[in-house]
Amino acid sequence: MPFPPPSSDDTAVVRRSVNRLARRMRAERLPDGLPNGRLGVLSLLYRDGPSTPSAMAAALHVQPQSLTRTLAALRADGHVTHSRDASDGRQRLVELTRSGLDAMARDVAHRDAWLRRRMDAELNETEVALLRLAAALLDRLADDD
């Protein structure tokens, strides 16, 4: 029995393309680069500043237990620090360190360079402008309700 062809519905087309590019970007990591989960945590701290582990787990849509392991590894590598939350002493705040910023920046620069090469090779100025608009629209879709 043959499988049906992939859906040509707009949502399916966008989902497949976004997933394919995301997989390709994840594959474009440095041989000694950060695992994707750790990079995601460092990126969140860079964008949003110090945060509690529970808030980070919610923002990253991961289980707190898996984030605990990731944070322990990042702390052991010197990429994050923990401190008591001044407004609630029961809470701990996680903060990005200079080492974490440098590791993240190195990894992101490598992936950005790959994407820049692909865009320069495949897209004209109008297509790049359209892709920039699409990126803004994808960001809107990705925002939490």
Secondary structure, 3 states (H helix, E strand, C coil): CCCCCCCCCHHHHHHHHHHHHHHHHHHCCCCCCCCHHHHHHHHHHHHHCCECHHHHHHHHCCCHHHHHHHHHHHHHCCCEEEEECCCCCCCEEEEECHHHHHHHHHHHHHHHHHHHHHHHHHCCHHHHHHHHHHHHHHHHHHCCC
